[in-house]
Amino acid sequence: MTKTVGDLMTTSVLAARDDAGYKELAAFMRDHHVSAVPVVDGGHRVLGVVSTADLLLKLADPDPEEGYTGEPFRERLARIKSTGTTARELMTSPAVTVTAATAPREAAGLMRRHGFRRLPVVDGDGRLVGLVGRSDLLHVYAVDDADLERRVREDVVRGRFGLTDVETGVSHGVVTLSGEVARRSDIPRLAHAVRDAEGVVHVRCHLTHRLDDLTLGGTSR
């Protein structure tokens, strides 16, 4: 069964109200050994995320009013943020969030794209229901080789492609495909589909083809 973020997330989540003060936030993160917390309103809807990096702006620039108009835009934004005294003023908003139905692959892509270690998980109304981190997503690989081989063989090779002349093997999450397919173009399509299966680490193809439909004048083998 394919996992979702809802299967992997932590439901016991620390959050801060939008009116929480700077020193309160600093103590909260220090005491709980976290580097970021979601900021929520009175209805527990996620407004943004405040991180230790946001708080350190004030320490790094204690006199933000002394900036100059010619500074780069990002530096100006950081300077303005460093004047904040509450979570609402300090947080990064809008927050990048996912839902419980989000696929782990999609969540991983968001983390990589934005450089985040974790993402708030929200319901349909934007209320905080959990938190998913990088290590949580890696649980998709917690499947033994026998189960993975069965899923690849039955769901992809035979179920999706209808191939009965292709053998599958799995060792430490690495799938090996051997045998013969009808067309040369079937090989990359099959490899991609197998690689996309949850829990697959890598795919090795040792496949032959009867018809070369990728080369002009290709002949059967």
Accessible surface in RSA format (square Angstrom, percent):
REM  Atomic radii and reference values for relative SASA: ProtOr
REM  Chains: A
REM  Algorithm: Lee & Richards
REM  Probe-radius: 1.40
REM  Slices: 20
REM RES _ NUM      All-atoms   Total-Side   Main-Chain    Non-polar    All polar
REM                ABS   REL    ABS   REL    ABS   REL    ABS   REL    ABS   REL
RES MET A   1   201.74 104.5 145.65  96.4  56.09 133.6 123.50 105.0  78.24 103.7
RES THR A   2    95.23  67.7  82.67  83.8  12.56  29.9  48.64  65.3  46.59  70.4
RES LYS A   3    63.85  31.2  62.81  38.5   1.04   2.5  35.89  32.3  27.96  29.8
RES THR A   4    44.97  32.0  44.97  45.6   0.00   0.0  36.49  49.0   8.48  12.8
RES VAL A   5     0.00   0.0   0.00   0.0   0.00   0.0   0.00   0.0   0.00   0.0
RES GLY A   6    28.24  34.8   0.00   N/A  28.24  34.8   8.74  24.0  19.50  43.7
RES ASP A   7    86.28  60.4  50.19  50.0  36.09  85.3  18.73  44.1  67.56  67.4
RES LEU A   8    20.96  11.7   6.16   4.4  14.80  37.2  11.10   7.8   9.86  26.5
RES MET A   9    37.97  19.7  19.73  13.1  18.24  43.4  19.76  16.8  18.21  24.1
RES THR A  10    66.14  47.0  60.98  61.8   5.17  12.3  44.00  59.1  22.15  33.5
RES THR A  11    99.00  70.4  76.59  77.6  22.41  53.4  44.69  60.0  54.31  82.1
RES SER A  12   102.06  86.2  78.56 104.8  23.49  54.1  46.99 100.1  55.07  77.2
RES VAL A  13    37.27  24.5   5.06   4.6  32.21  77.6   7.65   6.6  29.62  80.3
RES LEU A  14    67.81  37.8  61.62  44.1   6.19  15.6  63.34  44.5   4.47  12.0
RES ALA A  15    29.16  26.8   5.72   8.8  23.44  53.3   5.89   8.3  23.27  61.6
RES ALA A  16     7.73   7.1   2.79   4.3   4.94  11.2   7.73  10.9   0.00   0.0
RES ARG A  17   128.55  54.0 124.46  63.4   4.09   9.7  44.11  60.3  84.43  51.2
RES ASP A  18    21.93  15.4  20.78  20.7   1.15   2.7   0.18   0.4  21.75  21.7
RES ASP A  19   101.72  71.3  82.43  82.0  19.29  45.6  37.32  87.8  64.41  64.2
RES ALA A  20    10.12   9.3   5.80   9.0   4.32   9.8  10.12  14.3   0.00   0.0
RES GLY A  21    24.54  30.3   0.00   N/A  24.54  30.3  21.86  60.0   2.68   6.0
RES TYR A  22    47.97  22.4  45.36  25.8   2.61   6.8  32.38  24.3  15.58  19.2
RES LYS A  23   173.26  84.5 166.36 102.1   6.91  16.4 109.92  98.9  63.34  67.5
RES GLU A  24   110.37  63.4  98.67  74.6  11.69  27.8  44.87  86.8  65.49  53.5
RES LEU A  25     1.70   0.9   1.46   1.0   0.24   0.6   1.70   1.2   0.00   0.0
RES ALA A  26    30.99  28.5  25.91  40.0   5.08  11.5  27.74  39.1   3.25   8.6
RES ALA A  27    31.83  29.3  31.70  48.9   0.13   0.3  31.70  44.6   0.13   0.3
RES PHE A  28    53.72  26.9  48.36  30.0   5.36  13.9  53.37  32.4   0.35   1.0
RES MET A  29     4.45   2.3   2.67   1.8   1.78   4.2   3.02   2.6   1.43   1.9
RES ARG A  30   156.56  65.7 142.56  72.7  14.00  33.3  79.75 109.0  76.81  46.5
RES ASP A  31    93.17  65.3  68.83  68.5  24.34  57.6  25.18  59.3  68.00  67.8
RES HIS A  32    83.02  45.4  64.84  45.1  18.18  46.5  45.20  46.6  37.83  44.0
RES HIS A  33   167.97  91.8 132.46  92.1  35.51  90.9  98.27 101.3  69.71  81.1
RES VAL A  34    46.90  30.9  34.97  31.7  11.94  28.8  41.83  36.3   5.07  13.8
RES SER A  35    47.17  39.9  42.65  56.9   4.52  10.4  37.41  79.7   9.76  13.7
RES ALA A  36    19.53  18.0  14.64  22.6   4.89  11.1  14.76  20.8   4.77  12.6
RES VAL A  37     1.98   1.3   1.49   1.3   0.49   1.2   1.98   1.7   0.00   0.0
RES PRO A  38     4.09   3.0   4.09   3.7   0.00   0.0   4.09   3.4   0.00   0.0
RES VAL A  39     0.00   0.0   0.00   0.0   0.00   0.0   0.00   0.0   0.00   0.0
RES VAL A  40     4.27   2.8   4.27   3.9   0.00   0.0   4.27   3.7   0.00   0.0
RES ASP A  41    26.32  18.4  24.88  24.8   1.43   3.4  13.98  32.9  12.33  12.3
RES GLY A  42    66.53  82.0   0.00   N/A  66.53  82.0  24.85  68.2  41.68  93.4
RES GLY A  43    29.87  36.8   0.00   N/A  29.87  36.8  22.89  62.8   6.98  15.6
RES HIS A  44    86.24  47.1  85.84  59.7   0.39   1.0  55.52  57.2  30.71  35.7
RES ARG A  45   106.62  44.8 106.62  54.4   0.00   0.0  28.57  39.0  78.05  47.3
RES VAL A  46    26.14  17.2   1.79   1.6  24.35  58.7   1.79   1.6  24.35  66.0
RES LEU A  47    43.37  24.2  35.30  25.3   8.06  20.3  39.01  27.4   4.35  11.7
RES GLY A  48     0.00   0.0   0.00   N/A   0.00   0.0   0.00   0.0   0.00   0.0
RES VAL A  49    35.49  23.4  34.78  31.5   0.70   1.7  34.78  30.2   0.70   1.9
RES VAL A  50     0.00   0.0   0.00   0.0   0.00   0.0   0.00   0.0   0.00   0.0
RES SER A  51    25.63  21.7  25.63  34.2   0.00   0.0  18.90  40.2   6.73   9.4
RES THR A  52    52.08  37.0  51.91  52.6   0.17   0.4  33.95  45.6  18.13  27.4
RES ALA A  53    66.79  61.4  58.56  90.4   8.23  18.7  62.72  88.3   4.07  10.8
RES ASP A  54    11.99   8.4  11.88  11.8   0.11   0.2   0.00   0.0  11.99  12.0
RES LEU A  55    10.01   5.6  10.01   7.2   0.00   0.0  10.01   7.0   0.00   0.0
RES LEU A  56    98.11  54.6  97.40  69.7   0.71   1.8  97.70  68.6   0.41   1.1
RES LEU A  57    48.75  27.1  47.70  34.1   1.05   2.6  48.34  34.0   0.40   1.1
RES LYS A  58    56.20  27.4  54.87  33.7   1.32   3.2  42.62  38.4  13.58  14.5
RES LEU A  59   135.55  75.5 117.27  83.9  18.28  46.0 122.38  85.9  13.17  35.4
RES ALA A  60    86.40  79.4  48.01  74.1  38.39  87.3  58.85  82.9  27.55  73.0
RES ASP A  61    49.00  34.3  48.04  47.8   0.96   2.3  20.15  47.4  28.86  28.8
RES PRO A  62    97.60  71.1  75.62  68.9  21.98  79.9  77.42  63.9  20.17 125.4
RES ASP A  63    78.64  55.1  74.34  74.0   4.30  10.2   9.15  21.5  69.49  69.3
RES PRO A  64     8.84   6.4   8.68   7.9   0.16   0.6   8.84   7.3   0.00   0.0
RES GLU A  65   137.46  78.9 108.23  81.9  29.24  69.6  69.80 135.0  67.66  55.2
RES GLU A  66   139.25  79.9 107.12  81.0  32.13  76.5  47.99  92.8  91.26  74.5
RES GLY A  67    30.49  37.6   0.00   N/A  30.49  37.6   7.98  21.9  22.51  50.4
RES TYR A  68   141.17  65.9 134.93  76.8   6.23  16.2 109.40  82.2  31.77  39.2
RES THR A  69   125.33  89.1 105.00 106.5  20.32  48.4  73.07  98.2  52.25  79.0
RES GLY A  70    63.13  77.9   0.00   N/A  63.13  77.9  34.85  95.6  28.28  63.3
RES GLU A  71    20.61  11.8   9.55   7.2  11.06  26.3   0.06   0.1  20.55  16.8
RES PRO A  72    74.07  54.0  62.43  56.9  11.64  42.3  74.02  61.1   0.05   0.3
RES PHE A  73   141.96  71.0 130.51  80.8  11.45  29.8 133.66  81.0   8.30  23.8
RES ARG A  74   201.38  84.6 194.67  99.2   6.71  16.0  71.10  97.2 130.28  79.0
RES GLU A  75    99.35  57.0  93.71  70.9   5.64  13.4  35.88  69.4  63.47  51.8
RES ARG A  76    69.22  29.1  69.22  35.3   0.00   0.0  23.41  32.0  45.81  27.8
RES LEU A  77    89.31  49.7  85.57  61.2   3.74   9.4  85.81  60.3   3.50   9.4
RES ALA A  78    33.83  31.1  28.76  44.4   5.07  11.5  33.07  46.6   0.76   2.0
RES ARG A  79    38.02  16.0  34.86  17.8   3.16   7.5  12.12  16.6  25.90  15.7
RES ILE A  80    93.01  52.9  89.29  66.5   3.72   9.0  90.64  65.3   2.37   6.4
RES LYS A  81    46.33  22.6  41.41  25.4   4.92  11.7  30.97  27.9  15.36  16.4
RES SER A  82     0.99   0.8   0.57   0.8   0.43   1.0   0.64   1.4   0.36   0.5
RES THR A  83    61.35  43.6  42.38  43.0  18.97  45.2  28.58  38.4  32.76  49.5
RES GLY A  84     4.67   5.8   0.00   N/A   4.67   5.8   4.67  12.8   0.00   0.0
RES THR A  85    79.25  56.4  76.38  77.4   2.87   6.8  58.60  78.7  20.66  31.2
RES THR A  86    37.85  26.9  37.85  38.4   0.00   0.0  33.51  45.0   4.34   6.6
RES ALA A  87     0.00   0.0   0.00   0.0   0.00   0.0   0.00   0.0   0.00   0.0
RES ARG A  88   127.18  53.4 116.68  59.5  10.50  25.0  47.25  64.6  79.93  48.4
RES GLU A  89    94.62  54.3  74.94  56.7  19.68  46.8  36.17  70.0  58.45  47.7
RES LEU A  90     0.11   0.1   0.11   0.1   0.00   0.0   0.11   0.1   0.00   0.0
RES MET A  91    21.38  11.1  11.91   7.9   9.48  22.6  11.91  10.1   9.48  12.6
RES THR A  92    67.57  48.1  65.21  66.1   2.36   5.6  55.60  74.7  11.97  18.1
RES SER A  93    64.06  54.1  31.24  41.7  32.81  75.6  15.02  32.0  49.04  68.7
RES PRO A  94   118.47  86.3 109.04  99.4   9.43  34.3 109.10  90.1   9.37  58.2
RES ALA A  95    22.42  20.6   1.25   1.9  21.17  48.2   4.33   6.1  18.09  47.9
RES VAL A  96    37.38  24.6  29.18  26.4   8.19  19.7  33.34  29.0   4.04  11.0
RES THR A  97    46.87  33.3  27.88  28.3  18.99  45.3   5.96   8.0  40.91  61.8
RES VAL A  98     6.49   4.3   1.58   1.4   4.91  11.8   6.49   5.6   0.00   0.0
RES THR A  99    58.88  41.9  58.88  59.7   0.00   0.0  49.90  67.0   8.98  13.6
RES ALA A 100    39.36  36.2  36.79  56.8   2.57   5.9  36.99  52.1   2.37   6.3
RES ALA A 101    83.66  76.9  60.75  93.7  22.91  52.1  64.93  91.4  18.73  49.6
RES THR A 102    15.98  11.4   9.10   9.2   6.88  16.4   6.87   9.2   9.11  13.8
RES ALA A 103    47.08  43.3  43.61  67.3   3.47   7.9  44.83  63.1   2.25   6.0
RES PRO A 104    11.19   8.2  10.43   9.5   0.75   2.7  10.77   8.9   0.42   2.6
RES ARG A 105   145.66  61.2 132.87  67.7  12.78  30.4  71.92  98.3  73.74  44.7
RES GLU A 106   104.85  60.2  93.53  70.8  11.33  27.0  38.39  74.2  66.47  54.3
RES ALA A 107     0.00   0.0   0.00   0.0   0.00   0.0   0.00   0.0   0.00   0.0
RES ALA A 108    44.33  40.8  39.24  60.5   5.10  11.6  40.61  57.2   3.72   9.9
RES GLY A 109    16.88  20.8   0.00   N/A  16.88  20.8  16.15  44.3   0.74   1.7
RES LEU A 110    26.75  14.9  26.75  19.1   0.00   0.0  26.75  18.8   0.00   0.0
RES MET A 111     6.15   3.2   5.97   3.9   0.19   0.4   4.92   4.2   1.23   1.6
RES ARG A 112   207.38  87.1 181.08  92.3  26.30  62.6  78.05 106.7 129.33  78.4
RES ARG A 113   166.16  69.8 130.37  66.5  35.79  85.2  70.13  95.8  96.03  58.2
RES HIS A 114    84.98  46.4  58.77  40.9  26.20  67.0  40.36  41.6  44.61  51.9
RES GLY A 115    53.79  66.3   0.00   N/A  53.79  66.3  28.54  78.3  25.25  56.6
RES PHE A 116    71.94  36.0  69.30  42.9   2.64   6.9  71.94  43.6   0.00   0.0
RES ARG A 117   144.41  60.6 137.96  70.3   6.45  15.4  24.57  33.6 119.84  72.6
RES ARG A 118    79.69  33.5  70.72  36.1   8.97  21.4  13.63  18.6  66.06  40.0
RES LEU A 119     0.55   0.3   0.55   0.4   0.00   0.0   0.55   0.4   0.00   0.0
RES PRO A 120     4.86   3.5   4.86   4.4   0.00   0.0   4.86   4.0   0.00   0.0
RES VAL A 121     0.00   0.0   0.00   0.0   0.00   0.0   0.00   0.0   0.00   0.0
RES VAL A 122    13.41   8.8  12.54  11.3   0.87   2.1  12.54  10.9   0.87   2.4
RES ASP A 123    44.84  31.4  33.97  33.8  10.87  25.7  31.11  73.2  13.73  13.7
RES GLY A 124    86.29 106.4   0.00   N/A  86.29 106.4  43.07 118.2  43.22  96.8
RES ASP A 125    88.86  62.2  72.46  72.1  16.41  38.8  18.51  43.6  70.35  70.2
RES GLY A 126    25.31  31.2   0.00   N/A  25.31  31.2  22.80  62.6   2.51   5.6
RES ARG A 127    94.34  39.6  94.34  48.1   0.00   0.0  22.38  30.6  71.95  43.6
RES LEU A 128    13.92   7.8   2.27   1.6  11.66  29.3   2.27   1.6  11.66  31.4
RES VAL A 129    54.10  35.6  40.39  36.6  13.72  33.1  47.96  41.7   6.15  16.7
RES GLY A 130     0.00   0.0   0.00   N/A   0.00   0.0   0.00   0.0   0.00   0.0
RES LEU A 131    34.83  19.4  33.99  24.3   0.84   2.1  34.09  23.9   0.74   2.0
RES VAL A 132     0.00   0.0   0.00   0.0   0.00   0.0   0.00   0.0   0.00   0.0
RES GLY A 133    11.62  14.3   0.00   N/A  11.62  14.3  10.08  27.6   1.55   3.5
RES ARG A 134   110.00  46.2 104.73  53.4   5.27  12.5  49.50  67.6  60.50  36.7
RES SER A 135    80.10  67.7  73.74  98.4   6.36  14.7  46.59  99.2  33.51  46.9
RES ASP A 136    27.67  19.4  27.64  27.5   0.03   0.1   0.06   0.2  27.60  27.5
RES LEU A 137    12.24   6.8  10.73   7.7   1.51   3.8  10.93   7.7   1.31   3.5
RES LEU A 138   116.21  64.7 109.09  78.0   7.12  17.9 109.66  77.0   6.56  17.6
RES HIS A 139    99.92  54.6  96.81  67.3   3.11   8.0  65.15  67.1  34.77  40.5
RES VAL A 140    17.63  11.6  15.70  14.2   1.94   4.7  15.70  13.6   1.94   5.2
RES TYR A 141   106.88  49.9  89.64  51.0  17.24  44.9  46.53  35.0  60.35  74.4
RES ALA A 142    76.90  70.7  39.54  61.0  37.36  85.0  54.33  76.5  22.58  59.8
RES VAL A 143    32.79  21.6  12.75  11.5  20.04  48.3  18.60  16.2  14.20  38.5
RES ASP A 144    85.56  59.9  70.92  70.6  14.64  34.6  46.41 109.2  39.14  39.0
RES ASP A 145    47.67  33.4  43.26  43.1   4.41  10.4  20.15  47.4  27.51  27.4
RES ALA A 146    75.86  69.7  60.33  93.1  15.53  35.3  68.94  97.1   6.92  18.3
RES ASP A 147    58.27  40.8  58.11  57.8   0.16   0.4   3.77   8.9  54.50  54.4
RES LEU A 148     0.56   0.3   0.56   0.4   0.00   0.0   0.56   0.4   0.00   0.0
RES GLU A 149    34.01  19.5  34.01  25.7   0.00   0.0  15.29  29.6  18.72  15.3
RES ARG A 150   114.80  48.2 114.80  58.5   0.00   0.0  46.85  64.0  67.95  41.2
RES ARG A 151    47.58  20.0  46.61  23.8   0.96   2.3  17.88  24.4  29.70  18.0
RES VAL A 152     0.50   0.3   0.12   0.1   0.38   0.9   0.49   0.4   0.01   0.0
RES ARG A 153    59.13  24.8  59.13  30.1   0.00   0.0  14.78  20.2  44.36  26.9
RES GLU A 154    73.46  42.2  65.18  49.3   8.28  19.7  27.78  53.7  45.68  37.3
RES ASP A 155    93.13  65.2  77.20  76.8  15.93  37.7  26.96  63.5  66.17  66.0
RES VAL A 156    14.07   9.3  14.07  12.7   0.00   0.0  14.07  12.2   0.00   0.0
RES VAL A 157     0.00   0.0   0.00   0.0   0.00   0.0   0.00   0.0   0.00   0.0
RES ARG A 158   100.19  42.1  90.47  46.1   9.73  23.2  24.78  33.9  75.41  45.7
RES GLY A 159    57.71  71.2   0.00   N/A  57.71  71.2  28.16  77.3  29.54  66.2
RES ARG A 160   163.12  68.5 127.53  65.0  35.59  84.7  45.63  62.4 117.49  71.2
RES PHE A 161    42.24  21.1  16.05   9.9  26.18  68.1  22.09  13.4  20.15  57.7
RES GLY A 162    54.67  67.4   0.00   N/A  54.67  67.4  29.06  79.7  25.61  57.4
RES LEU A 163    29.46  16.4  28.18  20.2   1.28   3.2  29.46  20.7   0.00   0.0
RES THR A 164   101.67  72.3  84.58  85.7  17.09  40.7  60.43  81.2  41.24  62.3
RES ASP A 165    86.00  60.2  73.55  73.2  12.44  29.4  19.49  45.9  66.50  66.3
RES VAL A 166     1.90   1.3   0.04   0.0   1.87   4.5   0.04   0.0   1.87   5.1
RES GLU A 167   108.78  62.5 107.42  81.3   1.36   3.2  45.45  87.9  63.33  51.7
RES THR A 168    21.25  15.1   0.19   0.2  21.06  50.2   1.82   2.4  19.43  29.4
RES GLY A 169    29.23  36.0   0.00   N/A  29.23  36.0  27.78  76.2   1.45   3.2
RES VAL A 170    26.76  17.6   0.35   0.3  26.41  63.6   1.35   1.2  25.41  68.9
RES SER A 171    65.12  55.0  61.50  82.1   3.62   8.3  40.22  85.7  24.90  34.9
RES HIS A 172   161.51  88.3 139.90  97.2  21.62  55.3  99.41 102.4  62.11  72.3
RES GLY A 173     7.72   9.5   0.00   N/A   7.72   9.5   6.62  18.2   1.11   2.5
RES VAL A 174    25.77  17.0  24.41  22.1   1.36   3.3  24.41  21.2   1.36   3.7
RES VAL A 175     0.00   0.0   0.00   0.0   0.00   0.0   0.00   0.0   0.00   0.0
RES THR A 176    45.50  32.4  44.37  45.0   1.13   2.7  28.00  37.6  17.51  26.5
RES LEU A 177     0.00   0.0   0.00   0.0   0.00   0.0   0.00   0.0   0.00   0.0
RES SER A 178    41.33  34.9  41.33  55.2   0.00   0.0  23.58  50.2  17.75  24.9
RES GLY A 179    30.40  37.5   0.00   N/A  30.40  37.5  24.26  66.6   6.15  13.8
RES GLU A 180    58.66  33.7  56.28  42.6   2.37   5.7  14.47  28.0  44.19  36.1
RES VAL A 181     0.89   0.6   0.00   0.0   0.89   2.2   0.89   0.8   0.00   0.0
RES ALA A 182    30.80  28.3  28.97  44.7   1.83   4.2  29.17  41.1   1.62   4.3
RES ARG A 183   101.94  42.8 101.94  52.0   0.00   0.0  24.22  33.1  77.72  47.1
RES ARG A 184    89.88  37.7  89.88  45.8   0.00   0.0   7.30  10.0  82.58  50.0
RES SER A 185    24.81  21.0  24.09  32.1   0.73   1.7  17.16  36.5   7.65  10.7
RES ASP A 186     6.65   4.7   6.65   6.6   0.00   0.0   3.16   7.4   3.49   3.5
RES ILE A 187    31.14  17.7  31.14  23.2   0.00   0.0  31.14  22.4   0.00   0.0
RES PRO A 188    75.25  54.8  65.29  59.5   9.95  36.2  71.22  58.8   4.02  25.0
RES ARG A 189   123.12  51.7 114.82  58.5   8.30  19.8  66.46  90.8  56.66  34.3
RES LEU A 190     0.00   0.0   0.00   0.0   0.00   0.0   0.00   0.0   0.00   0.0
RES ALA A 191     8.57   7.9   8.57  13.2   0.00   0.0   8.57  12.1   0.00   0.0
RES HIS A 192   116.53  63.7 116.39  80.9   0.14   0.3  77.59  80.0  38.94  45.3
RES ALA A 193     4.54   4.2   0.65   1.0   3.89   8.9   1.51   2.1   3.03   8.0
RES VAL A 194     0.00   0.0   0.00   0.0   0.00   0.0   0.00   0.0   0.00   0.0
RES ARG A 195   110.25  46.3 106.39  54.2   3.87   9.2  52.05  71.1  58.21  35.3
RES ASP A 196    74.05  51.9  60.89  60.6  13.16  31.1   7.66  18.0  66.39  66.2
RES ALA A 197    23.14  21.3  11.83  18.3  11.31  25.7  22.21  31.3   0.94   2.5
RES GLU A 198    28.06  16.1  17.84  13.5  10.22  24.3  17.77  34.4  10.29   8.4
RES GLY A 199     4.99   6.2   0.00   N/A   4.99   6.2   0.00   0.0   4.99  11.2
RES VAL A 200     9.31   6.1   0.00   0.0   9.31  22.4   0.00   0.0   9.31  25.3
RES VAL A 201    88.43  58.2  62.69  56.7  25.74  62.0  64.43  56.0  24.00  65.1
RES HIS A 202    87.72  47.9  87.18  60.6   0.55   1.4  53.41  55.0  34.31  39.9
RES VAL A 203    10.73   7.1   0.37   0.3  10.36  25.0   0.37   0.3  10.36  28.1
RES ARG A 204   130.86  54.9 126.46  64.5   4.40  10.5  31.12  42.5  99.74  60.4
RES CYS A 205    50.45  38.2  23.21  25.9  27.25  64.0  18.74  47.5  31.71  34.2
RES HIS A 206   116.81  63.8  99.15  68.9  17.66  45.2  76.28  78.6  40.53  47.2
RES LEU A 207    22.72  12.7   0.11   0.1  22.61  56.8   0.21   0.1  22.51  60.6
RES THR A 208    70.34  50.0  69.60  70.6   0.74   1.8  62.18  83.5   8.16  12.3
RES HIS A 209    12.35   6.7  12.24   8.5   0.11   0.3  11.07  11.4   1.28   1.5
RES ARG A 210    93.91  39.4  93.91  47.9   0.00   0.0  42.54  58.1  51.37  31.1
RES LEU A 211    73.46  40.9  73.46  52.6   0.00   0.0  73.46  51.6   0.00   0.0
RES ASP A 212    22.33  15.6  19.56  19.5   2.77   6.6   4.18   9.8  18.15  18.1
RES ASP A 213    63.43  44.4  29.81  29.7  33.61  79.5  26.13  61.5  37.29  37.2
RES LEU A 214   102.84  57.3  66.77  47.8  36.07  90.7  72.06  50.6  30.78  82.8
RES THR A 215    69.28  49.3  59.28  60.1  10.01  23.8  53.91  72.4  15.37  23.2
RES LEU A 216   186.86 104.1 155.28 111.1  31.58  79.4 161.06 113.1  25.81  69.4
RES GLY A 217    66.94  82.6   0.00   N/A  66.94  82.6  42.15 115.7  24.80  55.5
RES GLY A 218    26.05  32.1   0.00   N/A  26.05  32.1   6.88  18.9  19.18  42.9
RES THR A 219   100.93  71.8  92.50  93.8   8.43  20.1  67.67  90.9  33.26  50.3
RES SER A 220    80.81  68.3  56.86  75.9  23.95  55.2  31.50  67.1  49.32  69.1
RES ARG A 221   180.82  75.9 123.81  63.1  57.01 135.7  77.04 105.3 103.79  62.9
END  Absolute sums over single chains surface
CHAIN  1 A    12983.0      10428.7       2554.2       7234.1       5748.9
END  Absolute sums over all chains
TOTAL         12983.0      10428.7       2554.2       7234.1       5748.9
